[in-house]
């Protein structure tokens, strides 16, 4: 039986092999491996792609969130509002600044922060809000930004799963004062290792992040502020430059595959992914819901179709976060999503025949 993997980066590597080999040879021969010309050029190219003024390459998406929060002045004693239905990295980043995460529920129509819940969660200690553009679908930014503006609270977009997604034609990462991206290998724009970027239109925030990512240095060995070590390396930046040139083509292919999935699964008993009228998603994952998710998943696996669950446990119910005091039933939409979501195979190199095979298996179960 031929296996259909949930994700297969080797297919992409084969199509780009010669371009990537050229980058490897160029960087290795150049003798500069950290924060050199490849990083500088990629930062400019990625900022332009996002429609922003600045991009600062860092070591990971988690670090991008940490540095964004620190640049906005978030620290010990502060509160940061974020969804519970997200990758735990979002919440870990908040805690690593010394702030306290305030977890709120999602809107099941998008799987992203419910603006009404955000408004109710604000206190005198709230310093920032993190809307996560989950699965490649942008969060409902306009009401979140309105709430934040009234309360003078920073908005930090977690765009780690949404490279190229847009709201009314404006790409994520350029909606708020600062945004974080991940280049983990599985992302729509993924490196061949870890990497991330902070994107902003604010020159003061850009300068602050540049200082924070390398010990607070403007001048080598002289720390203007307390910083850390979070640097994007030259090889990954070079690889990302190659892949950035293909990103729009890949995102369009994801949309085509998603459309085929939706046509084939229309009328079935699975809940299809959201596609609000004002957004252009990039389908980082093709996430369906089913009330018998686990049995459904096993049936697909028996037919050689591999799937993933993003995410099986909301953060507020994980052992490491019991201190937040939120028990089962406190965030019902997040809990429902965690119990029912299933990510079907989705990547640009997936074939239409493979999509049809996956959909046929889904229909047989439903």
C-alpha positions in Angstrom: 0.0 0.0 0.0 1.4 3.4 -1.0 1.5 5.7 2.0 0.3 9.3 1.7 2.3 11.2 4.4 0.8 14.1 6.3 3.8 16.2 5.3 6.8 15.4 3.1 9.5 18.0 2.8 11.7 15.7 0.8 9.5 16.3 -2.3 10.1 20.0 -2.0 13.9 19.5 -1.6 14.1 17.5 -4.7 12.5 20.3 -6.8 14.9 22.9 -5.3 18.0 20.8 -5.0 20.2 22.6 -7.5 19.2 26.1 -6.1 19.9 25.0 -2.6 23.2 23.4 -3.4 24.3 26.7 -5.0 23.4 28.5 -1.7 25.4 25.9 0.3 28.5 26.3 -1.8 28.3 30.1 -1.8 27.8 30.4 1.9 30.4 27.8 2.8 33.0 29.4 0.5 32.2 32.9 1.8 33.3 32.1 5.4 30.6 34.2 7.1 28.0 32.1 8.8 26.1 34.3 11.3 24.2 37.6 10.6 26.0 38.2 7.3 24.9 39.4 3.8 22.5 36.5 3.3 20.6 37.4 6.5 20.6 41.1 5.6 19.3 40.5 2.1 16.7 38.0 3.3 15.4 40.5 5.9 14.9 43.1 3.2 13.2 40.6 0.9 10.9 39.2 3.6 9.9 42.7 4.9 9.0 43.7 1.3 7.0 40.5 0.9 5.0 41.1 4.1 4.4 44.8 3.2 6.4 46.0 6.2 9.4 48.2 6.7 11.6 45.9 8.7 12.3 42.2 9.3 14.8 41.0 11.8 16.0 37.4 11.5 16.2 35.4 14.7 16.8 31.9 15.8 13.2 30.6 16.0 9.6 31.5 15.9 9.4 31.2 19.7 12.3 33.7 20.0 10.5 36.0 17.6 7.6 36.1 19.9 9.7 36.6 23.0 11.7 39.4 21.4 8.5 41.0 20.1 7.0 41.0 23.5 10.2 42.3 25.2 10.4 45.1 22.6 6.9 46.2 23.5 7.9 46.4 27.2 6.3 43.2 28.4 7.8 41.8 31.5 7.3 40.5 35.1 3.9 41.4 36.5 2.3 42.0 33.2 -0.5 40.0 31.5 -0.7 38.9 27.9 -3.9 37.6 26.3 -3.6 34.7 24.0 -5.7 31.7 22.8 -5.5 28.4 24.5 -6.0 26.5 21.2 -2.5 27.2 19.8 0.9 25.7 19.7 2.3 25.7 23.2 5.2 27.9 21.9 2.9 30.9 21.9 2.3 30.5 25.6 5.8 29.5 26.5 7.0 32.7 24.9 4.8 34.8 27.2 6.1 33.0 30.3 9.7 33.4 29.2 9.3 37.2 29.4 8.2 36.9 33.0 4.6 37.8 32.1 1.5 35.8 32.9 -0.6 34.3 30.1 -4.3 35.0 30.2 -5.9 32.3 28.0 -9.2 33.0 26.3 -11.5 31.0 24.0 -11.6 30.9 20.2 -14.2 31.6 17.6 -14.9 28.2 16.0 -15.7 30.0 12.7 -11.9 30.8 12.4 -10.2 28.8 15.2 -8.7 32.1 16.3 -9.1 34.6 19.2 -12.7 35.6 19.9 -12.6 39.4 20.1 -15.5 39.4 22.6 -13.6 37.1 24.9 -10.5 39.3 24.5 -12.5 42.4 25.6 -13.7 40.6 28.8 -10.2 39.4 29.7 -8.5 42.8 29.8 -7.4 44.0 33.2 -5.2 46.9 34.5 -2.2 44.5 34.0 -2.8 43.6 30.4 0.2 44.7 28.3 -0.3 42.8 25.1 -2.7 40.6 23.0 -1.4 37.8 20.8 -3.8 36.9 18.0 -2.6 33.7 16.4 -3.3 33.2 12.6 -3.9 29.5 13.1 -3.7 27.0 10.3 -3.0 29.8 7.8 -6.3 31.6 8.5 -5.9 35.2 9.7 -7.5 36.2 13.0 -10.3 38.7 13.1 -7.9 41.6 13.4 -10.1 44.7 13.1 -12.0 44.3 16.3 -8.9 43.2 18.2 -7.0 46.2 17.0 -9.9 48.5 18.0 -10.0 47.0 21.5 -6.2 47.3 21.9 -6.2 50.9 20.7 -8.9 52.0 23.2 -6.9 50.4 26.0 -3.4 51.3 24.7 -2.4 47.7 24.6 0.2 46.2 22.2 -0.9 43.7 19.6 1.7 41.1 18.6 0.7 38.9 15.7 1.7 35.3 15.8 2.0 34.7 12.1 4.0 31.5 12.3 1.5 29.5 10.3 0.3 32.2 7.9 3.2 33.4 5.6 1.4 35.3 2.8 -2.1 35.1 4.2 -4.1 38.4 3.9 -7.1 40.3 5.2 -8.7 42.5 2.6 -5.5 42.3 0.5 -3.2 43.3 3.4 -0.8 40.6 4.4 -0.5 39.3 8.0 2.5 40.6 9.8 1.7 44.2 8.7 -1.5 44.7 10.6 -0.2 45.3 14.1 2.9 47.2 15.5 4.9 44.0 15.5 4.6 40.3 14.4 6.4 37.0 14.8 7.1 34.4 12.1 8.5 30.9 12.4 10.6 29.2 9.7 10.4 25.8 11.2 10.7 23.2 8.3 7.0 22.4 8.1 5.9 26.0 7.7 4.7 27.4 4.4 8.0 29.2 4.3 10.3 26.8 6.1 14.0 26.5 6.6 16.0 23.3 6.8 16.5 23.9 10.5 15.1 26.4 13.0 14.7 30.1 12.3 12.3 33.0 12.7 11.7 36.7 12.1 10.2 39.7 13.7 8.4 42.1 11.3 7.4 45.7 12.1 6.8 49.1 10.6 8.1 50.8 13.7 11.8 51.9 13.5 12.1 52.1 17.3 10.8 48.5 17.7 13.0 47.2 14.9 16.1 48.8 16.6 15.1 47.3 20.0 14.7 43.8 18.5 18.1 44.1 16.7 19.7 45.0 20.1 17.9 42.2 22.0 18.8 39.4 19.6 22.5 39.9 20.1 23.4 40.9 23.7 22.2 44.4 23.3 25.1 45.3 21.0 25.2 48.3 18.8 29.0 48.1 19.0 30.6 44.7 19.4 31.2 43.7 23.1 29.3 46.8 24.4 25.8 46.0 25.6 23.5 49.0 25.4 20.7 47.0 27.0 20.4 43.4 28.3 19.9 41.1 25.4 20.2 37.5 24.4 21.6 35.3 21.7 19.0 34.7 19.0 20.6 34.9 15.5 19.5 33.6 12.1 22.4 31.8 10.4 23.6 32.5 6.9 22.8 29.0 5.5 19.2 29.2 6.6 18.8 32.7 5.4 20.1 31.7 2.0 17.8 28.7 1.8 14.9 30.9 2.8 15.7 33.4 0.0 15.4 30.6 -2.5 12.1 29.4 -1.0 10.7 32.9 -0.7 10.8 33.2 -4.5 8.5 30.2 -4.7 6.2 31.0 -1.8 3.3 32.6 -3.7 3.2 29.7 -6.2 3.2 27.3 -3.3 0.4 29.1 -1.4 -1.7 29.2 -4.6 -1.2 25.5 -5.0 -2.3 25.0 -1.4 -5.5 27.0 -2.1 -6.1 24.8 -5.2 -5.7 21.6 -3.2 -7.9 23.0 -0.4 -10.6 23.9 -3.0 -10.5 20.3 -4.4 -10.8 18.9 -0.9 -13.8 21.1 -0.1 -15.5 20.2 -3.4 -15.0 16.5 -2.8 -16.0 16.6 0.9 -19.0 18.9 0.4 -22.1 17.3 1.9 -20.2 14.9 4.2 -20.4 15.0 7.9 -17.0 16.5 8.4 -16.7 20.2 9.3 -14.6 21.9 6.6 -11.9 24.6 7.3 -13.0 28.2 7.7 -12.7 30.6 4.8 -14.1 34.0 6.0 -15.1 36.3 3.1 -12.5 39.0 4.0 -9.5 36.8 4.1 -7.2 34.9 1.8 -5.9 31.9 3.8 -2.8 30.0 2.9 -3.9 26.6 4.3 -0.8 25.8 6.4 -2.9 22.9 7.5 -6.2 21.6 6.0 -8.0 21.0 9.3 -11.4 19.3 9.4 -13.5 18.4 12.4 -15.3 15.2 13.2 -17.1 14.1 16.4 -15.5 10.7 16.2 -12.1 12.0 15.3 -9.9 9.3 16.8 -11.8 6.4 15.1 -11.8 8.5 11.9 -8.1 8.9 12.1 -7.4 5.2 12.6 -9.6 4.3 9.6 -7.6 6.6 7.4 -4.3 5.3 8.8 -5.4 1.7 8.0 -5.7 2.9 4.4 -2.2 4.3 4.3 -3.3 7.9 4.9 -1.3 9.7 7.6 -2.8 12.6 9.5 -1.8 14.9 12.3 -3.7 16.6 15.2 -3.1 20.3 15.7 -3.6 20.4 18.6 -4.9 17.5 20.8 -4.8 19.3 24.1 -5.6 23.0 24.7 -2.9 24.7 26.7 -5.1 25.4 29.7 -5.6 21.6 30.2 -1.9 20.6 30.0 -0.1 19.7 33.2 2.5 22.4 32.8 -0.2 25.1 32.9 -2.5 24.0 35.7 -1.2 27.1 37.7 -3.4 29.2 35.4 -6.4 27.8 37.2 -8.6 26.9 34.2 -10.3 23.6 34.4 -12.2 21.6 31.8 -15.3 23.4 30.7 -13.8 26.9 31.1 -13.0 27.4 27.4 -15.5 25.2 25.6 -14.7 26.1 22.0 -11.0 25.4 22.5 -11.9 22.1 24.1 -14.3 21.1 21.4 -11.7 21.9 18.7 -9.0 19.9 20.5 -11.3 16.9 20.7 -12.4 17.0 17.0 -9.7 18.6 14.8 -7.8 16.5 12.3 -5.2 17.8 9.8 -5.4 16.0 6.4 -2.3 15.8 4.2 -1.5 19.3 2.8 1.6 20.5 1.1 2.2 22.0 -2.4 3.8 18.8 -3.7 0.7 16.7 -2.9 -1.0 15.4 -6.0 -4.6 15.8 -7.0 -4.9 12.0 -7.2 -3.7 11.8 -3.6 -6.3 14.4 -2.5 -9.0 12.3 -4.2 -7.8 9.2 -2.5 -7.9 10.9 0.9 -11.3 12.4 0.3 -12.7 9.0 -0.9 -11.5 7.4 2.4 -13.1 10.2 4.4 -16.4 9.8 2.6 -16.4 6.0 3.3 -16.1 6.6 7.0 -18.7 9.4 7.1 
